[in-house]
Amino acid sequence: MIKVYPDRPVAALLRVLADVVTTSWTVAWAVLGWLIYKTILGLEVIADGLVSTGTTFNGWIMQFRNAIPGGIPGVTQFLINIADALRRYSGDPLVSAGHQVHDAIIQVAIVLALLVALPPILLVLLPYGAWRWRDMRETGAALAFVRIASITGRAEQARAVLAYRAVSTLSFRQLMSASADPVGDIAERRYERLADAMLKRAGLDPSRLAPPELPELPAHRAGREPREPREGRHRRR
């Protein structure tokens, strides 16, 4: 059983505030990482400029190639070789370099955003999340313990278990705050104060362990016949 927040208002409020602070911390660093990612992606204009320049050069070379007159011995082939050389050393390398720069910018943006946002998020979220998970399970287990004891009618036995657990787990300061004479309470089976202290530490309201109130039965249902008035008895006689 999982119980997200305890019954006690102060303990529940502290956990709510801690959850809000942790969530705000996580969202703030995530937003910062996203902003860094988008900022670095703005450098893609450099890669796009290289690709655009290379594409423009290739267009010029293609126009030059299309404008080469054909059928001129020696001249036509010479001009075609010049066009191929220009495309090899100008347009295509720029286009290839632009794509490489584009991929590098995306990788740098992702890595830098993760390096900035992920460590502070994990530094807070992992220990706090582990503690909150254990806390919710512990509170839920305590609630299941109390419910089973209340349903089965063993509230007094449950108080005894809680009292002995309080003596064994609570600090001396907490123990003496709960009872002025813990040893005497255990010896004389006064379990209420120690059991209540243990339930409060588990985050539950001690009234959860109170036995259910049974409705008062009528006299004839309880095995007793209703008494007749004295006047009625004298009349019968």
N, CA, C and O of each residue as an XYZ file, in Angstrom:
948
protein
N       0.846     -1.194      0.000
C       0.000      0.000      0.000
C       0.881      1.244      0.000
O       1.903      1.295      0.684
N       0.475      2.237     -0.770
C       1.205      3.494     -0.875
C       0.303      4.623     -0.353
O      -0.842      4.766     -0.780
N       0.835      5.405      0.560
C       0.128      6.594      1.052
C       1.027      7.784      0.769
O       2.123      7.889      1.319
N       0.559      8.679     -0.092
C       1.408      9.760     -0.587
C       1.753     10.748      0.521
O       2.912     11.135      0.677
N       0.755     11.149      1.281
C       0.976     12.150      2.326
C       0.451     11.628      3.653
O      -0.564     10.931      3.681
N       1.119     11.951      4.749
C       0.662     11.498      6.066
C      -0.590     12.224      6.521
O      -1.039     13.183      5.894
N      -1.146     11.740      7.635
C      -2.370     12.342      8.170
C      -2.095     13.676      8.872
O      -2.909     14.597      8.806
N      -0.968     13.768      9.530
C      -0.685     14.968     10.322
C      -0.500     16.163      9.402
O       0.274     16.078      8.449
N      -1.186     17.281      9.655
C      -1.134     18.431      8.736
C       0.259     19.005      8.558
O       0.643     19.355      7.442
N       1.030     19.110      9.645
C       2.363     19.710      9.538
C       3.272     18.838      8.677
O       3.961     19.337      7.787
N       3.269     17.538      8.946
C       4.101     16.630      8.158
C       3.670     16.610      6.694
O       4.515     16.586      5.799
N       2.359     16.619      6.445
C       1.878     16.637      5.067
C       2.260     17.935      4.363
O       2.651     17.919      3.196
N       2.146     19.068      5.076
C       2.510     20.359      4.477
C       3.995     20.411      4.132
O       4.369     20.921      3.076
N       4.836     19.890      5.010
C       6.276     19.880      4.730
C       6.591     19.039      3.497
O       7.444     19.415      2.692
N       5.922     17.925      3.347
C       6.169     17.082      2.175
C       5.639     17.730      0.902
O       6.250     17.609     -0.159
N       4.507     18.414      1.005
C       3.986     19.131     -0.163
C       4.964     20.222     -0.600
O       5.250     20.371     -1.787
N       5.469     20.977      0.368
C       6.440     22.022      0.040
C       7.705     21.432     -0.562
O       8.255     21.980     -1.517
N       8.168     20.316     -0.008
C       9.362     19.665     -0.564
C       9.112     19.176     -1.980
O       9.988     19.292     -2.837
N       7.917     18.626     -2.242
C       7.590     18.177     -3.595
C       7.553     19.349     -4.565
O       8.042     19.247     -5.691
N       6.968     20.467     -4.124
C       6.885     21.645     -4.994
C       8.277     22.197     -5.299
O       8.583     22.546     -6.439
N       9.119     22.269     -4.257
C      10.480     22.797     -4.458
C      11.276     21.887     -5.393
O      11.971     22.365     -6.290
N      11.173     20.585     -5.182
C      11.905     19.643     -6.039
C      11.405     19.701     -7.481
O      12.201     19.674     -8.420
N      10.098     19.778     -7.650
C       9.550     19.882     -9.008
C       9.967     21.186     -9.670
O      10.316     21.200    -10.850
N       9.934     22.276     -8.924
C      10.357     23.570     -9.488
C      11.834     23.546     -9.869
O      12.220     24.055    -10.921
N      12.650     22.955     -9.012
C      14.088     22.822     -9.311
C      14.291     22.033    -10.602
O      15.079     22.432    -11.459
N      13.582     20.916    -10.739
C      13.726     20.078    -11.932
C      13.265     20.820    -13.182
O      13.939     20.786    -14.212
N      12.123     21.484    -13.094
C      11.600     22.203    -14.256
C      12.514     23.363    -14.637
O      12.734     23.610    -15.822
N      13.053     24.080    -13.642
C      13.917     25.227    -13.931
C      15.180     24.790    -14.673
O      15.566     25.415    -15.660
N      15.821     23.728    -14.207
C      17.032     23.262    -14.891
C      16.713     22.652    -16.246
O      17.511     22.761    -17.177
N      15.553     22.011    -16.367
C      15.162     21.477    -17.673
C      14.922     22.612    -18.675
O      15.317     22.515    -19.837
N      14.273     23.685    -18.215
C      14.047     24.838    -19.098
C      15.377     25.478    -19.484
O      15.565     25.876    -20.633
N      16.306     25.578    -18.520
C      17.616     26.137    -18.835
C      18.347     25.286    -19.872
O      18.958     25.822    -20.797
N      18.286     23.971    -19.720
C      18.891     23.093    -20.716
C      18.265     23.259    -22.088
O      18.959     23.240    -23.105
N      16.933     23.422    -22.111
C      16.245     23.625    -23.390
C      16.660     24.952    -24.037
O      16.848     25.019    -25.252
N      16.799     25.992    -23.233
C      17.228     27.282    -23.780
C      18.644     27.206    -24.345
O      18.930     27.778    -25.396
N      19.527     26.499    -23.646
C      20.890     26.329    -24.159
C      20.862     25.546    -25.471
O      21.582     25.874    -26.413
N      20.042     24.529    -25.523
C      19.910     23.738    -26.752
C      19.439     24.594    -27.920
O      20.002     24.526    -29.012
N      18.408     25.398    -27.688
C      17.889     26.249    -28.765
C      18.896     27.327    -29.162
O      18.997     27.688    -30.335
N      19.643     27.842    -28.177
C      20.634     28.884    -28.489
C      21.732     28.339    -29.387
O      22.122     28.980    -30.364
N      22.231     27.151    -29.054
C      23.292     26.565    -29.874
C      22.764     26.171    -31.245
O      23.489     26.253    -32.236
N      21.517     25.748    -31.309
C      20.939     25.426    -32.619
C      20.865     26.655    -33.511
O      20.791     26.536    -34.734
N      20.886     27.859    -32.889
C      20.899     29.068    -33.709
C      22.132     29.179    -34.575
O      22.128     29.922    -35.557
N      23.205     28.449    -34.235
C      24.412     28.450    -35.065
C      24.234     27.655    -36.347
O      25.138     27.610    -37.181
N      23.088     27.035    -36.510
C      22.842     26.303    -37.757
C      22.837     27.221    -38.977
O      23.001     26.765    -40.108
N      22.645     28.521    -38.736
C      22.651     29.439    -39.889
C      24.015     29.429    -40.576
O      24.107     29.666    -41.781
N      25.080     29.153    -39.804
C      26.409     29.064    -40.423
C      26.464     27.877    -41.374
O      26.920     27.993    -42.511
N      25.989     26.727    -40.885
C      25.976     25.541    -41.746
C      25.053     25.736    -42.928
O      25.379     25.337    -44.046
N      23.902     26.347    -42.690
C      22.983     26.600    -43.808
C      23.611     27.554    -44.827
O      23.392     27.418    -46.030
N      24.396     28.522    -44.335
C      25.076     29.441    -45.254
C      26.095     28.728    -46.111
O      26.209     29.011    -47.303
N      26.850     27.792    -45.517
C      27.808     27.020    -46.297
C      27.108     26.174    -47.354
O      27.540     26.117    -48.505
N      26.027     25.521    -46.954
C      25.279     24.698    -47.919
C      24.702     25.564    -49.026
O      24.753     25.197    -50.200
N      24.153     26.719    -48.651
C      23.579     27.612    -49.653
C      24.648     28.137    -50.613
O      24.414     28.226    -51.818
N      25.830     28.489    -50.072
C      26.916     28.985    -50.933
C      27.383     27.899    -51.884
O      27.590     28.143    -53.073
N      27.551     26.664    -51.335
C      27.959     25.570    -52.216
C      26.929     25.272    -53.273
O      27.275     24.998    -54.422
N      25.648     25.323    -52.895
C      24.584     25.080    -53.885
C      24.579     26.175    -54.944
O      24.351     25.905    -56.124
N      24.831     27.413    -54.518
C      24.887     28.523    -55.482
C      26.054     28.352    -56.453
O      25.899     28.551    -57.657
N      27.220     27.983    -55.926
C      28.373     27.736    -56.797
C      28.081     26.621    -57.794
O      28.410     26.718    -58.976
N      27.448     25.547    -57.283
C      27.109     24.443    -58.188
C      26.137     24.900    -59.268
O      26.225     24.464    -60.416
N      25.193     25.797    -58.890
C      24.277     26.326    -59.908
C      25.007     27.149    -60.958
O      24.712     27.065    -62.150
N      25.967     27.949    -60.494
C      26.733     28.738    -61.466
C      27.546     27.829    -62.387
O      27.626     28.049    -63.596
N      28.148     26.796    -61.779
C      28.951     25.880    -62.595
C      28.075     25.134    -63.586
O      28.468     24.894    -64.727
N      26.845     24.761    -63.119
C      25.931     24.064    -64.032
C      25.516     24.980    -65.176
O      25.424     24.548    -66.325
N      25.265     26.251    -64.857
C      24.937     27.197    -65.935
C      26.119     27.367    -66.892
O      25.941     27.465    -68.106
N      27.351     27.402    -66.312
C      28.529     27.509    -67.169
C      28.653     26.277    -68.060
O      28.992     26.376    -69.239
N      28.368     25.100    -67.466
C      28.463     23.853    -68.231
C      27.423     23.818    -69.331
O      27.708     23.383    -70.447
N      26.191     24.284    -69.018
C      25.147     24.279    -70.045
C      25.431     25.286    -71.159
O      24.976     25.138    -72.293
N      26.210     26.329    -70.789
C      26.505     27.342    -71.809
C      27.711     26.997    -72.686
O      28.052     27.749    -73.598
N      28.353     25.863    -72.410
C      29.528     25.481    -73.227
C      29.052     25.087    -74.627
O      28.174     24.236    -74.768
N      29.612     25.687    -75.627
C      29.203     25.330    -76.993
C      29.738     23.952    -77.361
O      30.841     23.580    -76.958
N      28.992     23.232    -78.090
C      29.401     21.888    -78.482
C      29.924     21.851    -79.919
O      29.685     22.748    -80.728
N      30.633     20.790    -80.185
C      31.111     20.577    -81.561
C      32.380     21.312    -81.913
O      32.812     21.280    -83.065
N      33.004     21.992    -80.919
C      34.248     22.686    -81.229
C      35.394     21.787    -80.777
O      35.567     21.564    -79.579
N      36.163     21.280    -81.701
C      37.229     20.352    -81.324
C      38.224     21.009    -80.370
O      38.720     22.104    -80.632
N      38.508     20.324    -79.261
C      39.480     20.801    -78.292
C      38.920     21.809    -77.316
O      39.215     21.723    -76.124
N      38.134     22.750    -77.765
C      37.621     23.813    -76.916
C      36.484     23.292    -76.021
O      36.429     23.579    -74.825
N      35.590     22.527    -76.633
C      34.443     22.022    -75.865
C      34.898     21.142    -74.707
O      34.458     21.338    -73.574
N      35.755     20.194    -74.969
C      36.233     19.305    -73.910
C      37.036     20.057    -72.861
O      36.964     19.734    -71.675
N      37.795     21.054    -73.283
C      38.565     21.860    -72.332
C      37.643     22.602    -71.370
O      37.906     22.639    -70.168
N      36.584     23.184    -71.876
C      35.643     23.904    -71.029
C      34.892     22.951    -70.086
O      34.594     23.293    -68.941
N      34.591     21.732    -70.604
C      33.919     20.746    -69.737
C      34.831     20.331    -68.586
O      34.372     20.178    -67.454
N      36.109     20.149    -68.867
C      37.060     19.790    -67.810
C      37.184     20.912    -66.770
O      37.307     20.648    -65.574
N      37.151     22.145    -67.232
C      37.198     23.279    -66.288
C      35.959     23.283    -65.382
O      36.065     23.533    -64.182
N      34.784     23.004    -65.965
C      33.550     22.974    -65.169
C      33.604     21.874    -64.119
O      33.197     22.081    -62.976
N      34.111     20.692    -64.508
C      34.232     19.597    -63.534
C      35.219     19.941    -62.430
O      34.984     19.631    -61.262
N      36.322     20.580    -62.796
C      37.307     20.960    -61.783
C      36.734     22.002    -60.815
O      36.981     21.929    -59.611
N      35.985     22.953    -61.325
C      35.390     23.964    -60.458
C      34.382     23.341    -59.489
O      34.316     23.724    -58.321
N      33.599     22.379    -59.982
C      32.612     21.747    -59.112
C      33.293     20.899    -58.040
O      32.812     20.820    -56.910
N      34.414     20.263    -58.395
C      35.112     19.404    -57.443
C      35.747     20.219    -56.324
O      35.786     19.768    -55.179
N      36.237     21.393    -56.632
C      36.989     22.163    -55.646
C      36.224     23.349    -55.045
O      36.775     24.074    -54.216
N      34.983     23.555    -55.441
C      34.274     24.707    -54.888
C      32.911     24.327    -54.317
O      32.719     24.435    -53.106
N      31.971     23.894    -55.124
C      30.596     23.704    -54.688
C      30.388     22.513    -53.776
O      29.862     22.669    -52.674
N      30.789     21.322    -54.208
C      30.512     20.102    -53.445
C      31.200     20.085    -52.083
O      30.569     19.690    -51.103
N      32.482     20.500    -51.976
C      33.077     20.526    -50.630
C      32.353     21.461    -49.660
O      32.250     21.160    -48.471
N      31.851     22.595    -50.160
C      31.109     23.498    -49.289
C      29.798     22.873    -48.806
O      29.428     23.001    -47.639
N      29.110     22.202    -49.717
C      27.863     21.538    -49.330
C      28.130     20.443    -48.299
O      27.408     20.338    -47.308
N      29.171     19.621    -48.528
C      29.522     18.562    -47.592
C      29.941     19.138    -46.230
O      29.536     18.638    -45.181
N      30.758     20.195    -46.271
C      31.180     20.826    -45.016
C      29.991     21.420    -44.273
O      29.941     21.365    -43.044
N      29.041     21.983    -44.998
C      27.847     22.545    -44.355
C      27.039     21.477    -43.630
O      26.567     21.709    -42.518
N      26.873     20.300    -44.252
C      26.145     19.209    -43.603
C      26.896     18.702    -42.375
O      26.271     18.395    -41.360
N      28.209     18.610    -42.444
C      28.991     18.162    -41.299
C      28.892     19.153    -40.135
O      28.742     18.767    -38.975
N      28.980     20.438    -40.479
C      28.842     21.458    -39.425
C      27.445     21.411    -38.809
O      27.295     21.574    -37.598
N      26.436     21.192    -39.627
C      25.062     21.104    -39.134
C      24.913     19.962    -38.132
O      24.329     20.147    -37.064
N      25.436     18.787    -38.469
C      25.367     17.633    -37.556
C      26.164     17.891    -36.282
O      25.735     17.518    -35.191
N      27.326     18.531    -36.422
C      28.155     18.816    -35.249
C      27.454     19.796    -34.309
O      27.544     19.654    -33.090
N      26.767     20.774    -34.859
C      26.058     21.749    -34.036
C      24.943     21.069    -33.235
O      24.751     21.369    -32.057
N      24.215     20.159    -33.874
C      23.139     19.448    -33.165
C      23.714     18.605    -32.037
O      23.165     18.589    -30.935
N      24.816     17.902    -32.298
C      25.429     17.072    -31.266
C      25.933     17.913    -30.094
O      25.742     17.557    -28.932
N      26.578     19.033    -30.418
C      27.082     19.906    -29.357
C      25.921     20.480    -28.542
O      26.017     20.586    -27.319
N      24.835     20.847    -29.204
C      23.677     21.401    -28.494
C      23.088     20.376    -27.528
O      22.757     20.714    -26.391
N      22.955     19.130    -27.973
C      22.388     18.096    -27.105
C      23.310     17.803    -25.926
O      22.867     17.743    -24.779
N      24.608     17.621    -26.223
C      25.554     17.273    -25.161
C      25.672     18.399    -24.137
O      25.663     18.146    -22.932
N      25.782     19.632    -24.607
C      25.937     20.749    -23.677
C      24.684     20.964    -22.834
O      24.775     21.259    -21.643
N      23.513     20.816    -23.456
C      22.265     20.971    -22.700
C      22.151     19.902    -21.615
O      21.733     20.196    -20.495
N      22.519     18.665    -21.942
C      22.462     17.591    -20.945
C      23.492     17.804    -19.838
O      23.205     17.568    -18.665
N      24.692     18.250    -20.213
C      25.726     18.478    -19.201
C      25.351     19.600    -18.243
O      25.739     19.574    -17.075
N      24.605     20.577    -18.724
C      24.204     21.690    -17.866
C      23.007     21.325    -16.999
O      22.988     21.639    -15.809
N      22.004     20.665    -17.581
C      20.743     20.444    -16.865
C      20.706     19.144    -16.077
O      20.124     19.101    -14.993
N      21.314     18.085    -16.598
C      21.132     16.769    -15.986
C      21.801     16.616    -14.623
O      21.150     16.105    -13.711
N      23.069     17.029    -14.416
C      23.688     16.820    -13.091
C      22.927     17.456    -11.928
O      22.685     16.768    -10.937
N      22.535     18.742    -11.997
C      21.783     19.286    -10.842
C      20.422     18.638    -10.658
O      19.943     18.520     -9.531
N      19.793     18.215    -11.747
C      18.499     17.537    -11.604
C      18.671     16.199    -10.896
O      17.944     15.897     -9.950
N      19.630     15.395    -11.350
C      19.849     14.086    -10.731
C      20.381     14.223     -9.311
O      20.084     13.389     -8.456
N      21.162     15.266     -9.053
C      21.731     15.463     -7.722
C      20.643     15.649     -6.671
O      20.819     15.246     -5.521
N      19.537     16.245     -7.047
C      18.433     16.474     -6.107
C      17.350     15.410     -6.261
O      16.817     14.913     -5.269
N      17.027     15.062     -7.503
C      15.870     14.205     -7.754
C      16.099     12.771     -7.294
O      15.185     12.153     -6.746
N      17.299     12.225     -7.502
C      17.533     10.825     -7.143
C      17.451     10.591     -5.631
O      16.692      9.722     -5.202
N      18.207     11.333     -4.804
C      18.078     11.071     -3.354
C      16.699     11.429     -2.807
O      16.161     10.709     -1.966
N      16.118     12.544     -3.283
C      14.804     12.919     -2.771
C      13.733     11.925     -3.231
O      12.855     11.549     -2.455
N      13.812     11.504     -4.489
C      12.836     10.531     -4.983
C      12.930      9.207     -4.241
O      11.907      8.594     -3.935
N      14.160      8.758     -3.947
C      14.321      7.510     -3.199
C      13.753      7.655     -1.790
O      13.073      6.759     -1.289
N      14.043      8.804     -1.150
C      13.510      9.013      0.200
C      11.994      9.095      0.191
O      11.348      8.512      1.061
N      11.402      9.808     -0.776
C       9.939      9.940     -0.822
C       9.277      8.596     -1.075
O       8.215      8.312     -0.520
N       9.899      7.758     -1.916
C       9.333      6.444     -2.196
C       9.333      5.585     -0.931
O       8.340      4.925     -0.628
N      10.441      5.594     -0.196
C      10.492      4.842      1.056
C       9.497      5.406      2.070
O       8.852      4.649      2.795
N       9.375      6.725      2.120
C       8.451      7.358      3.067
C       7.006      6.988      2.751
O       6.235      6.679      3.659
N       6.631      7.014      1.469
C       5.257      6.664      1.090
C       4.962      5.199      1.386
O       3.870      4.861      1.843
N       5.937      4.329      1.126
C       5.722      2.911      1.420
C       5.631      2.655      2.919
O       4.819      1.843      3.362
N       6.462      3.347      3.706
C       6.424      3.174      5.158
C       5.094      3.658      5.732
O       4.497      2.990      6.577
N       4.633      4.820      5.271
C       3.351      5.334      5.742
C       2.207      4.428      5.302
O       1.277      4.184      6.071
N       2.269      3.929      4.073
C       1.241      3.013      3.603
C       1.226      1.707      4.375
O       0.158      1.168      4.665
N       2.409      1.190      4.714
C       2.467     -0.042      5.507
C       1.902      0.175      6.906
O       1.195     -0.685      7.433
N       2.210      1.321      7.509
C       1.643      1.628      8.819
C       0.123      1.729      8.751
O      -0.575      1.264      9.651
N      -0.390      2.341      7.677
C      -1.842      2.445      7.514
C      -2.477      1.071      7.345
O      -3.549      0.816      7.892
N      -1.831      0.187      6.597
C      -2.358     -1.168      6.437
C      -2.361     -1.912      7.768
O      -3.304     -2.640      8.074
N      -1.304     -1.727      8.559
C      -1.236     -2.345      9.894
C      -2.405     -1.890     10.766
O      -3.054     -2.708     11.417
N      -2.667     -0.595     10.775
C      -3.742     -0.050     11.609
C      -5.102     -0.526     11.107
O      -5.969     -0.876     11.908
N      -5.294     -0.542      9.799
C      -6.596     -0.969      9.258
C      -6.886     -2.425      9.587
O      -8.004     -2.764      9.978
N      -5.885     -3.291      9.430
C      -6.105     -4.705      9.731
C      -6.428     -4.895     11.207
O      -7.316     -5.671     11.559
N      -5.701     -4.183     12.073
C      -5.973     -4.301     13.512
C      -7.369     -3.800     13.850
O      -8.050     -4.394     14.686
N      -7.807     -2.715     13.214
C      -9.140     -2.177     13.497
C     -10.232     -3.095     12.969
O     -11.247     -3.300     13.635
N     -10.032     -3.652     11.772
C     -11.060     -4.517     11.185
C     -11.207     -5.803     11.980
O     -12.324     -6.268     12.207
N     -10.095     -6.380     12.403
C     -10.137     -7.653     13.138
C     -10.449     -7.485     14.616
O     -10.574     -8.477     15.334
N     -10.578     -6.240     15.087
C     -10.893     -6.019     16.490
C      -9.735     -6.255     17.437
O      -9.948     -6.550     18.613
N      -8.523     -6.132     16.949
C      -7.331     -6.335     17.785
C      -6.601     -5.016     17.997
O      -5.376     -4.958     17.901
N      -7.340     -3.972     18.281
C      -6.730     -2.661     18.472
C      -5.811     -2.644     19.687
O      -4.741     -2.037     19.649
N      -6.226     -3.309     20.766
C      -5.403     -3.304     21.974
C      -4.092     -4.063     21.752
O      -3.033     -3.633     22.211
N      -4.170     -5.188     21.051
C      -2.940     -5.929     20.748
C      -2.037     -5.120     19.824
O      -0.813     -5.162     19.951
N      -2.647     -4.380     18.888
C      -1.851     -3.532     17.997
C      -1.163     -2.422     18.776
O      -0.025     -2.065     18.470
N      -1.843     -1.869     19.785
C      -1.211     -0.842     20.621
C      -0.021     -1.419     21.378
O       0.997     -0.748     21.549
N      -0.149     -2.637     21.821
C       0.971     -3.269     22.518
C       2.173     -3.422     21.590
O       3.306     -3.144     21.982
N       1.920     -3.866     20.357
C       3.012     -4.000     19.375
C       3.653     -2.642     19.113
O       4.878     -2.523     19.081
N       2.826     -1.622     18.925
C       3.356     -0.289     18.674
C       4.140      0.255     19.863
O       5.158      0.926     19.690
N       3.661     -0.037     21.070
C       4.367      0.441     22.270
C       5.746     -0.200     22.385
O       6.728      0.485     22.670
N       5.821     -1.505     22.164
C       7.126     -2.173     22.218
C       8.029     -1.678     21.081
O       9.239     -1.536     21.261
N       7.444     -1.420     19.933
C       8.249     -0.887     18.828
C       8.726      0.531     19.135
O       9.839      0.905     18.764
N       7.899      1.314     19.803
C       8.315      2.659     20.180
C       9.499      2.616     21.141
O      10.442      3.395     21.005
N       9.448      1.711     22.104
C      10.553      1.595     23.060
C      11.846      1.189     22.362
O      12.929      1.609     22.769
N      11.737      0.374     21.313
C      12.939     -0.139     20.652
C      13.469      0.760     19.550
O      14.637      0.642     19.180
N      12.642      1.663     19.007
C      13.072      2.452     17.851
C      13.165      3.953     18.118
O      13.994      4.635     17.515
N      12.332      4.471     19.008
C      12.367      5.907     19.253
C      13.637      6.289     20.012
O      14.184      5.506     20.789
N      14.086      7.517     19.760
C      15.219      8.023     20.525
C      14.779      8.292     21.963
O      13.585      8.363     22.255
N      15.768      8.441     22.865
C      15.417      8.683     24.258
C      14.637      9.993     24.422
O      13.729     10.075     25.250
N      14.985     10.998     23.648
C      14.261     12.265     23.738
C      12.815     12.082     23.312
O      11.902     12.564     23.982
N      12.598     11.376     22.182
C      11.234     11.136     21.727
C      10.477     10.237     22.699
O       9.280     10.415     22.926
N      11.200      9.263     23.273
C      10.553      8.335     24.201
C      10.081      9.054     25.464
O       8.959      8.836     25.919
N      10.931      9.906     26.028
C      10.554     10.623     27.237
C       9.538     11.730     26.950
O       8.788     12.125     27.843
N       9.507     12.224     25.737
C       8.467     13.191     25.371
C       7.106     12.521     25.277
O       6.081     13.138     25.567
N       7.100     11.247     24.867
C       5.833     10.527     24.744
C       5.295     10.076     26.096
O       4.084     10.070     26.315
N       6.195      9.699     27.003
C       5.741      9.195     28.298
C       6.779      9.545     29.358
O       7.983      9.456     29.120
N       6.296      9.941     30.522
C       7.216     10.250     31.622
C       7.791      8.985     32.245
O       8.828      9.042     32.905
N       7.135      7.843     32.049
C       7.602      6.581     32.621
C       7.358      5.459     31.609
O       6.427      4.673     31.783
N       8.177      5.371     30.552
C       7.949      4.336     29.537
C       8.026      2.924     30.106
O       7.237      2.059     29.725
N       8.973      2.683     31.018
C       9.096      1.348     31.606
C       7.843      0.992     32.399
O       7.339     -0.127     32.303
N       7.343      1.946     33.183
C       6.123      1.692     33.934
C       4.929      1.461     33.028
O       4.081      0.619     33.323
N       4.852      2.207     31.918
C       3.753      1.997     30.972
C       3.781      0.592     30.396
O       2.741     -0.055     30.278
N       4.974      0.117     30.035
C       5.073     -1.236     29.495
C       4.743     -2.267     30.555
O       4.028     -3.233     30.291
N       5.266     -2.063     31.761
C       5.027     -3.041     32.830
C       3.564     -3.113     33.214
O       3.052     -4.203     33.469
N       2.883     -1.992     33.260
C       1.476     -1.962     33.669
C       0.524     -1.969     32.474
O      -0.680     -1.767     32.631
N       1.070     -2.205     31.282
C       0.281     -2.342     30.051
C      -0.533     -1.090     29.734
O      -1.687     -1.162     29.312
N       0.095      0.039     29.946
C      -0.505      1.299     29.516
C       0.151      1.668     28.177
O       1.165      2.365     28.133
N      -0.443      1.192     27.121
C       0.205      1.286     25.819
C      -0.196      2.514     25.016
O       0.411      2.791     23.982
N      -1.205      3.261     25.465
C      -1.788      4.283     24.617
C      -0.777      5.361     24.210
O      -0.654      5.689     23.030
N      -0.051      5.910     25.200
C       0.841      7.032     24.896
C       1.991      6.618     23.990
O       2.331      7.338     23.051
N       2.588      5.473     24.262
C       3.684      5.016     23.415
C       3.188      4.641     22.021
O       3.853      4.920     21.023
N       2.014      4.006     21.957
C       1.462      3.652     20.648
C       1.122      4.903     19.841
O       1.370      4.954     18.636
N       0.556      5.908     20.503
C       0.243      7.162     19.801
C       1.509      7.836     19.289
O       1.521      8.374     18.182
N       2.572      7.810     20.087
C       3.835      8.406     19.636
C       4.386      7.680     18.419
O       4.923      8.307     17.506
N       4.252      6.358     18.405
C       4.742      5.592     17.260
C       3.908      5.868     16.019
O       4.457      5.966     14.922
N       2.595      5.995     16.168
C       1.745      6.308     15.026
C       2.029      7.704     14.495
O       2.040      7.920     13.284
N       2.259      8.657     15.403
C       2.593     10.007     14.958
C       3.906     10.031     14.187
O       4.040     10.753     13.199
N       4.871      9.241     14.640
C       6.127      9.182     13.913
C       5.931      8.581     12.525
O       6.607      8.977     11.576
N       5.006      7.624     12.400
C       4.704      7.034     11.096
C       3.849      7.944     10.229
O       3.592      7.624      9.068
N       3.400      9.087     10.778
C       2.612     10.033      9.998
C       1.127      9.785     10.026
O       0.398     10.337      9.202
N       0.651      8.966     10.956
C      -0.771      8.646     11.025
C      -1.413      9.302     12.231
O      -0.756      9.603     13.227
N      -2.700      9.513     12.114
C      -3.485     10.046     13.218
C      -3.771      8.911     14.200
O      -4.294      7.877     13.786
N      -3.449      9.066     15.478
C      -3.694      7.970     16.444
C      -5.147      7.546     16.528
O      -5.437      6.421     16.936
N      -6.071      8.426     16.150
C      -7.487      8.051     16.223
C      -7.847      6.955     15.227
O      -8.920      6.362     15.334
N      -6.971      6.672     14.256
C      -7.249      5.594     13.309
C      -7.304      4.233     13.995
O      -7.963      3.313     13.512
N      -6.609      4.112     15.121
C      -6.572      2.828     15.816
C      -7.683      2.694     16.838
O      -7.757      1.682     17.535
N      -8.551      3.693     16.946
C      -9.657      3.609     17.893
C     -10.615      2.516     17.453
O     -10.894      2.410     16.259
N     -11.126      1.706     18.350
C     -12.061      0.638     17.977
C     -13.348      1.222     17.443
O     -13.770      2.281     17.907
N     -13.987      0.576     16.487
C     -15.239      1.097     15.932
C     -16.334      1.124     16.986
O     -16.476      0.211     17.799
N     -17.090      2.187     16.940
C     -18.189      2.329     17.900
C     -19.359      1.468     17.461
O     -19.848      1.586     16.338
N     -19.806      0.593     18.367
C     -20.927     -0.294     18.064
C     -22.228      0.371     18.486
O     -22.267      1.024     19.529
N     -23.289      0.225     17.710
C     -24.570      0.812     18.098
C     -25.134      0.113     19.337
O     -24.987     -1.097     19.506
N     -25.772      0.890     20.183
C     -26.348      0.344     21.412
C     -27.566     -0.500     21.080
O     -28.480     -0.056     20.385
N     -27.561     -1.728     21.588
C     -28.643     -2.653     21.284
C     -29.838     -2.387     22.190
O     -29.663     -1.991     23.343
N     -31.054     -2.602     21.681
C     -32.239     -2.488     22.547
C     -32.206     -3.542     23.636
O     -31.443     -4.505     23.569
N     -33.047     -3.343     24.644
C     -33.037     -4.250     25.803
C     -33.381     -5.668     25.409
O     -32.733     -6.601     25.882
N     -34.405     -5.876     24.536
C     -34.810     -7.232     24.187
C     -33.786     -7.913     23.293
O     -33.703     -9.141     23.286
N     -32.982     -7.127     22.518
C     -31.936     -7.705     21.685
C     -30.730     -8.068     22.519
O     -29.962     -8.951     22.138
N     -30.548     -7.421     23.628
C     -29.406     -7.710     24.490
C     -29.673     -8.884     25.428
O     -28.822     -9.190     26.264
N     -30.838     -9.564     25.322
C     -31.122    -10.735     26.154
C     -31.876    -10.399     27.409
O     -31.984    -11.252     28.289
N     -32.407     -9.197     27.542
C     -33.160     -8.775     28.724
C     -34.569     -8.411     28.316
O     -34.770     -7.702     27.330
N     -35.538     -8.887     29.060
C     -36.927     -8.572     28.776
C     -37.245     -7.203     29.354
O     -36.768     -6.864     30.437
N     -38.024     -6.431     28.665
C     -38.398     -5.118     29.199
C     -39.245     -5.275     30.449
O     -40.122     -6.137     30.518
N     -38.979     -4.449     31.414
C     -39.723     -4.508     32.671
C     -41.075     -3.813     32.535
O     -41.207     -2.772     31.891
N     -42.072     -4.428     33.167
C     -43.392     -3.822     33.132
C     -43.508     -2.807     34.260
O     -42.871     -2.967     35.301
N     -44.291     -1.794     34.074
C     -44.531     -0.855     35.182
C     -45.198     -1.558     36.344
O     -45.903     -2.552     36.171
N     -44.964     -1.024     37.532
C     -45.543     -1.646     38.727
C     -47.061     -1.618     38.701
O     -47.710     -2.547     39.183
N     -47.623     -0.571     38.147
C     -49.084     -0.488     38.109
C     -49.661     -1.612     37.279
O     -50.685     -2.204     37.620
N     -48.964     -1.900     36.152
C     -49.452     -2.990     35.304
C     -49.418     -4.316     36.017
O     -50.311     -5.146     35.843
N     -48.375     -4.524     36.833
C     -48.278     -5.781     37.558
C     -49.419     -5.910     38.574
O     -50.034     -6.970     38.697
N     -49.687     -4.839     39.287
C     -50.786     -4.899     40.290
C     -52.136     -5.162     39.628
O     -52.985     -5.853     40.192
N     -52.329     -4.613     38.436
C     -53.595     -4.829     37.746
C     -53.775     -6.286     37.364
O     -54.865     -6.848     37.470
N     -52.644     -6.903     36.904
C     -52.734     -8.306     36.525
C     -53.097     -9.157     37.725
O     -53.891    -10.093     37.632
N     -52.506     -8.815     38.836
C     -52.840     -9.599     40.022
C     -54.285     -9.370     40.398
O     -54.767     -9.943     41.375
